[in-house]
Amino acid sequence: MRLLLVEDDNHVAAALSAVLARHGFLVTHARSGEEALQALVPEGAGFGVVLLDLGLPDQDGYEVCGKIRKRTSIPVIMVTARSDVRSRIHGLNLGADDYVVKPYDTGELLARIHAVSRRTVHEDPAADSENALLLGSVRIELPTRQVSVDGTVIQLTRKEFDLLALLAQRPGVVFRREQIISEVWRTAWEGTGRTLEVHVASLRAKLRMPALIETVRGVGYRLVAPAA
């Protein structure tokens, strides 16, 4: 996979590029926002993921993310030392697919890169119409938005399906509450938090799998893939 690394610190970029290269990525390094935008011409230039540091010398990283999203649907992972909730929500609302806070574990970063790449494939309307997520006895048909357990179709609301599909595309990965709210409800309104809790409870009940969606206290939720 081709990856665009947007990082103004050459030492950090060199170290990270070496790690990414060892894991099979073809890395292009951009040192500024303008250099990154030029590298994405035309139409994404074949990159699979953009790893975007927010502390750039010429433009605010949020501004660069917004410009990238207007030009292409390539997944963008923001990398920053800003850990406050408002910053994360702002980044997600601008179109970032994920948000990693420094210092981060390299293994987690690699997992997130692969995860957003897989999700982009699943969301591609040109993808195989038979595309489905299999989680033990649970089958999630993405194109038809149908969920079944042991062959029995479960009737879900639109938001229940969106929530389940989001968590199921990255089993075991913890999704922050604000990230879920941003991606499923397309809002940053804090009052939506209670609605999220209700939807999680409803999914557990309808699927008759209380342990399928695990609450990570103070952070969010993750899907625990059941045994086949």
C-alpha positions as CSV (number, residue, x, y, z in Angstrom):
1,M,0.0,0.0,0.0
2,R,1.2,3.5,-0.8
3,L,1.0,5.8,2.3
4,L,1.5,9.6,2.4
5,L,3.2,10.6,5.6
6,V,2.7,14.3,6.4
7,E,5.3,15.3,9.1
8,D,7.5,18.3,9.3
9,D,10.1,16.7,11.7
10,N,12.6,14.8,9.5
11,H,13.9,12.7,12.3
12,V,10.4,11.5,13.3
13,A,9.5,10.9,9.7
14,A,12.6,8.9,9.0
15,A,12.1,6.6,12.0
16,L,8.4,6.1,11.2
17,S,9.1,5.6,7.5
18,A,11.5,2.8,8.3
19,V,9.0,1.0,10.5
20,L,6.3,1.4,7.9
21,A,8.6,0.2,5.1
22,R,9.4,-3.0,7.2
23,H,5.6,-3.7,7.2
24,G,5.3,-3.4,3.5
25,F,4.2,0.2,3.0
26,L,5.6,2.4,0.2
27,V,6.0,5.7,2.0
28,T,6.0,9.2,0.5
29,H,7.1,11.9,2.9
30,A,5.6,15.4,2.7
31,R,7.0,18.1,5.0
32,S,4.2,20.7,4.8
33,G,0.5,21.0,4.1
34,E,1.1,22.3,0.6
35,E,3.5,19.5,-0.3
36,A,1.0,17.0,0.9
37,L,-1.8,18.5,-1.2
38,Q,0.4,18.6,-4.3
39,A,1.3,14.9,-3.7
40,L,-2.4,14.0,-3.8
41,V,-2.8,15.4,-7.4
42,P,-4.4,14.0,-9.4
43,E,-7.3,12.3,-7.6
44,G,-5.3,11.0,-4.6
45,A,-2.4,9.8,-6.7
46,G,-2.9,6.2,-5.7
47,F,-2.3,6.6,-2.0
48,G,-4.2,4.2,0.3
49,V,-3.9,6.2,3.5
50,V,-2.8,9.7,4.6
51,L,-1.0,9.9,8.0
52,L,-1.4,13.6,8.9
53,D,0.5,15.3,11.7
54,L,-1.4,18.5,12.8
55,G,1.7,20.6,13.7
56,L,2.7,21.7,10.2
57,P,4.8,24.8,9.4
58,D,2.7,26.4,6.7
59,Q,-0.9,25.4,7.4
60,D,-3.0,24.2,10.3
61,G,-3.4,20.4,10.1
62,Y,-7.1,20.7,10.4
63,E,-7.2,23.0,7.4
64,V,-5.2,20.5,5.4
65,C,-7.5,17.7,6.4
66,G,-10.5,19.7,5.2
67,K,-8.8,20.3,1.8
68,I,-7.9,16.7,1.5
69,R,-11.4,15.6,2.1
70,K,-12.8,18.0,-0.5
71,R,-10.4,16.4,-3.1
72,T,-10.5,12.7,-2.3
73,S,-12.0,10.0,-0.1
74,I,-8.6,8.6,0.9
75,P,-8.6,7.6,4.6
76,V,-7.0,10.2,6.8
77,I,-5.5,9.4,10.2
78,M,-4.6,12.5,12.3
79,V,-1.5,12.2,14.5
80,T,-1.1,14.8,17.2
81,A,-0.2,15.6,20.8
82,R,-3.6,17.3,21.3
83,S,-5.5,14.9,23.4
84,D,-8.5,16.9,24.5
85,V,-11.9,15.8,23.4
86,R,-12.8,18.9,21.5
87,S,-9.7,18.6,19.2
88,R,-10.6,15.0,18.4
89,I,-14.2,15.8,17.7
90,H,-13.2,18.7,15.5
91,G,-10.8,16.5,13.5
92,L,-13.4,13.8,13.0
93,N,-16.0,16.3,12.0
94,L,-13.6,17.6,9.3
95,G,-13.5,14.1,7.8
96,A,-10.7,12.4,9.5
97,D,-11.2,8.6,9.7
98,D,-9.2,8.2,12.9
99,Y,-7.2,10.1,15.4
100,V,-4.0,8.9,17.1
101,V,-2.5,10.8,20.1
102,K,1.2,11.0,20.7
103,P,3.0,9.2,22.1
104,Y,1.4,6.2,20.5
105,D,2.3,2.5,20.2
106,T,3.6,1.6,16.7
107,G,1.6,-1.6,16.7
108,E,-1.6,0.3,17.4
109,L,-0.9,2.8,14.7
110,L,-0.3,-0.1,12.2
111,A,-3.6,-1.7,13.2
112,R,-5.4,1.6,12.7
113,I,-3.9,2.1,9.3
114,H,-5.0,-1.4,8.2
115,A,-8.4,-0.9,9.8
116,V,-9.3,2.3,7.9
117,S,-8.1,0.7,4.7
118,R,-10.4,-2.3,5.2
119,R,-13.3,0.0,6.0
120,T,-12.8,2.0,2.8
121,V,-13.0,-1.2,0.8
122,H,-16.2,-2.1,2.5
123,E,-17.7,1.3,1.9
124,D,-16.8,1.3,-1.8
125,P,-20.1,1.1,-3.8
126,A,-18.2,-0.8,-6.5
127,A,-17.2,-3.5,-4.1
128,D,-18.6,-7.0,-4.4
129,S,-22.4,-7.0,-3.6
130,E,-21.9,-10.2,-1.6
131,N,-19.5,-8.4,0.8
132,A,-20.3,-9.3,4.4
133,L,-18.8,-9.3,7.8
134,L,-18.8,-12.6,9.6
135,L,-18.4,-12.6,13.4
136,G,-19.1,-16.1,14.8
137,S,-22.8,-16.7,14.3
138,V,-23.4,-13.1,13.3
139,R,-23.5,-12.1,9.6
140,I,-23.6,-8.5,8.6
141,E,-24.5,-7.9,4.9
142,L,-23.1,-4.4,4.2
143,P,-24.7,-3.7,0.8
144,T,-28.2,-4.9,1.9
145,R,-27.9,-3.7,5.5
146,Q,-29.2,-7.0,6.8
147,V,-28.0,-8.7,10.0
148,S,-28.6,-12.4,10.9
149,V,-27.7,-14.6,13.8
150,D,-27.5,-18.3,13.1
151,G,-29.4,-17.7,9.8
152,T,-32.3,-15.7,11.5
153,V,-32.7,-12.2,10.3
154,I,-32.6,-9.6,13.0
155,Q,-34.6,-6.4,12.4
156,L,-32.5,-3.3,13.3
157,T,-33.1,0.4,12.9
158,R,-30.9,2.4,10.6
159,K,-28.7,3.7,13.4
160,E,-28.5,0.3,15.1
161,F,-27.2,-1.1,11.9
162,D,-24.7,1.7,11.4
163,L,-23.4,1.4,14.9
164,L,-23.0,-2.4,14.7
165,A,-21.3,-2.2,11.3
166,L,-18.9,0.5,12.5
167,L,-17.8,-1.6,15.5
168,A,-17.7,-4.9,13.5
169,Q,-15.3,-3.5,10.9
170,R,-12.7,-3.3,13.6
171,P,-13.3,-6.1,16.1
172,G,-11.4,-5.6,19.3
173,V,-10.6,-2.0,18.6
174,V,-12.0,0.5,21.2
175,F,-14.1,3.3,19.6
176,R,-14.2,6.5,21.5
177,R,-17.8,7.7,22.3
178,E,-17.2,11.0,20.5
179,Q,-15.9,9.1,17.4
180,I,-19.0,6.8,17.3
181,I,-21.3,9.8,17.7
182,S,-19.5,11.7,14.9
183,E,-19.5,8.8,12.4
184,V,-23.0,7.4,13.2
185,W,-25.0,10.5,14.1
186,R,-22.8,13.0,12.2
187,T,-22.8,15.4,15.1
188,A,-20.6,16.5,18.0
189,W,-23.5,17.3,20.3
190,E,-22.7,15.9,23.7
191,G,-26.4,15.1,24.4
192,T,-26.2,12.3,21.9
193,G,-24.2,10.3,24.4
194,R,-27.4,9.0,26.1
195,T,-28.8,8.0,22.7
196,L,-25.6,6.0,22.0
197,E,-26.1,4.1,25.3
198,V,-29.7,3.3,24.4
199,H,-28.7,2.0,21.0
200,V,-25.9,-0.2,22.5
201,A,-28.4,-1.7,24.9
202,S,-30.9,-2.3,22.2
203,L,-28.4,-4.1,20.0
204,R,-27.3,-6.3,22.9
205,A,-31.0,-7.3,23.5
206,K,-32.0,-7.8,19.8
207,L,-28.9,-9.9,19.1
208,R,-29.3,-11.7,22.4
209,M,-25.6,-11.3,22.9
210,P,-25.0,-9.0,25.9
211,A,-21.2,-9.6,25.8
212,L,-20.9,-8.8,22.0
213,I,-20.4,-5.0,22.6
214,E,-18.1,-4.3,25.6
215,T,-18.2,-1.0,27.4
216,V,-14.7,0.4,28.0
217,R,-15.4,2.7,31.0
218,G,-14.5,6.3,30.4
219,V,-13.6,5.7,26.8
220,G,-16.2,4.1,24.6
221,Y,-17.1,0.6,23.2
222,R,-15.6,-2.3,21.3
223,L,-17.0,-5.3,19.7
224,V,-15.8,-8.7,21.1
225,A,-16.0,-11.2,18.2
226,P,-17.9,-14.3,19.4
227,A,-16.5,-17.8,18.8
228,A,-17.6,-19.4,15.5
